[in-house]
Structures are given as C-alpha cells and as structure tokens.
Amino acid sequence: MPRTAIHTDLAPAAIGPYSQATRTGNTVYFSGQIPLDPASGALVGEGDVAAQARRAFENLKAVCEAAGGSMDDIVRVGLYLTDLSQFAAVNVVMGEYFAQPYPARSTIEVSALPKGAAFEVDAVMVLG
C-alpha cells in the first residue's frame, strides 16, 4: 500500500529523516511532537510541563488537520514524560484536546527527550 507524507508549516519541521506523519490507506501515523514553536523552532514552556504538553498537542492538532482529520479522529496516543510525577498536569491538558470516547493511551517515563523537552506525544489517526 502506498505511503503519503504529511507536512504542515503550522507544526515544527522534522529534525531528522522522517515525516511529521505518514498516511497509508485511511490510517495516519504521527511522529512524536515535542513542544517546539513552529515558527522559531525554540522549546516552549521550559520548566512548565503543562505548557509543554499544550504546545505539543497544538503541534499534533496542526498535523491532524494537514492530514484531513481532527483530534476526534485519533484512536491512540503515546505520551512520554521525563518525570512521571507530572502525569496529573499532562492529564488535565489532554482533557482540553480530547472528548469521549477518548483514544487509547500509553504513558511512559523516559530518561530524556529531544531538545531537552519534558513531554512528547505521538498518535495514530483513522480517517473516514
């Protein structure tokens, strides 16, 4: 099945040999989004995991829209935090972006993330 790369200038450009997302059939697989400002490429919300999560979800939302979908079409998210004690703050922010039925989710504590971010999100979306 052919793959189509998804790109939008409203989310940070890929910082390596990958696409912001890739569509195959009616499924879109999203690369991880960290809290980078799409215009400057600078890390947003240093020291504030809620601000970082909000920026990362905004980036994810922009790529969703570029792929022809919305956050309501996301069926799975992966959350990555460098400090799992910040999970409650991230959970509140996630509630701002998703409604029931919520996507399936995994939450994983990691030792480090690119650019010194404290939060990253990836996702899978199914269209139509």
VMD Tcl script that draws the C-alpha trace (Angstrom):
set ca {
  {0.00 0.00 0.00}
  {1.45 3.42 -0.90}
  {2.51 5.89 1.78}
  {1.94 9.64 1.65}
  {3.98 12.04 3.77}
  {2.03 14.70 5.65}
  {3.57 18.13 6.25}
  {2.41 21.49 7.57}
  {4.33 24.65 8.37}
  {1.97 25.07 11.36}
  {3.95 22.39 13.22}
  {7.72 22.10 13.67}
  {9.63 20.67 10.74}
  {11.06 17.21 11.20}
  {14.53 17.35 12.79}
  {15.69 14.13 11.14}
  {14.95 11.73 8.29}
  {11.23 11.30 8.98}
  {7.85 12.86 8.19}
  {5.57 14.73 10.58}
  {3.08 11.98 9.73}
  {2.56 9.30 7.12}
  {-0.76 8.20 5.68}
  {-1.42 4.75 4.31}
  {-4.99 3.93 3.36}
  {-7.24 5.63 5.90}
  {-4.68 5.41 8.73}
  {-2.29 8.22 9.67}
  {0.75 7.52 11.84}
  {2.17 10.58 13.60}
  {5.77 11.12 14.56}
  {6.38 12.39 18.05}
  {5.67 16.05 18.67}
  {7.64 17.90 21.30}
  {6.89 21.44 22.48}
  {8.67 23.37 19.76}
  {7.35 26.65 18.43}
  {6.68 26.01 14.71}
  {7.95 29.45 13.65}
  {11.17 29.67 15.66}
  {11.92 26.03 16.42}
  {12.54 27.03 20.05}
  {11.48 24.90 23.01}
  {8.33 26.31 24.66}
  {7.46 26.22 28.34}
  {10.78 25.26 29.86}
  {10.10 24.11 33.41}
  {6.30 24.00 32.86}
  {5.13 20.57 31.72}
  {1.53 21.76 31.21}
  {2.70 24.50 28.83}
  {4.91 21.97 27.06}
  {2.04 19.49 26.70}
  {-0.27 22.21 25.37}
  {2.27 23.23 22.70}
  {2.91 19.60 21.71}
  {-0.85 18.93 21.40}
  {-1.24 22.10 19.30}
  {1.51 20.79 17.01}
  {-0.25 17.42 16.81}
  {-3.56 19.16 16.04}
  {-1.96 21.09 13.16}
  {-0.61 17.88 11.61}
  {-4.03 16.20 12.09}
  {-5.66 19.00 10.15}
  {-3.00 18.84 7.42}
  {-3.83 15.14 7.05}
  {-7.53 15.94 6.61}
  {-8.68 14.96 10.08}
  {-9.11 16.30 13.57}
  {-8.22 15.33 17.10}
  {-11.57 13.48 17.22}
  {-10.19 11.03 14.64}
  {-7.23 9.99 16.81}
  {-7.61 6.44 18.09}
  {-4.35 6.09 20.03}
  {-1.84 8.41 21.69}
  {1.52 7.72 23.27}
  {2.67 10.11 25.99}
  {6.31 10.36 27.02}
  {7.38 12.27 30.13}
  {10.80 12.70 31.68}
  {9.11 12.86 35.11}
  {6.05 10.68 35.65}
  {5.13 12.69 38.75}
  {3.95 15.35 36.24}
  {1.34 12.96 34.83}
  {-1.63 14.69 36.52}
  {-0.77 18.04 34.89}
  {-0.47 16.40 31.48}
  {-3.75 14.55 32.03}
  {-5.55 17.88 32.59}
  {-4.13 19.28 29.35}
  {-5.05 16.14 27.41}
  {-8.63 16.65 28.59}
  {-8.63 20.01 26.79}
  {-7.93 18.32 23.44}
  {-9.94 15.09 23.53}
  {-13.56 14.19 24.25}
  {-15.23 10.86 24.94}
  {-14.77 8.32 23.65}
  {-11.12 9.00 24.46}
  {-8.34 7.46 22.40}
  {-6.41 4.52 23.78}
  {-3.26 5.72 25.51}
  {0.08 4.64 26.85}
  {2.15 6.80 29.19}
  {5.84 6.12 29.56}
  {8.56 7.77 31.64}
  {11.76 8.24 29.65}
  {15.21 9.39 30.70}
  {15.43 12.17 28.10}
  {13.66 13.67 25.08}
  {14.97 15.65 22.10}
  {15.95 19.28 22.68}
  {15.59 18.85 26.46}
  {11.78 18.61 26.30}
  {9.88 17.19 29.27}
  {6.96 15.93 27.16}
  {6.34 14.27 23.79}
  {3.21 12.85 22.14}
  {2.71 10.56 19.16}
  {-0.55 9.22 17.75}
  {-2.46 7.10 15.28}
  {-5.50 8.51 13.47}
  {-8.11 6.73 11.37}
  {-9.99 8.78 8.76}
  {-13.46 8.18 7.35}
}
mol new
graphics top color blue
foreach p $ca { graphics top sphere $p radius 0.5 }
foreach p [lrange $ca 0 end-1] q [lrange $ca 1 end] { graphics top cylinder $p $q radius 0.2 }
display resetview
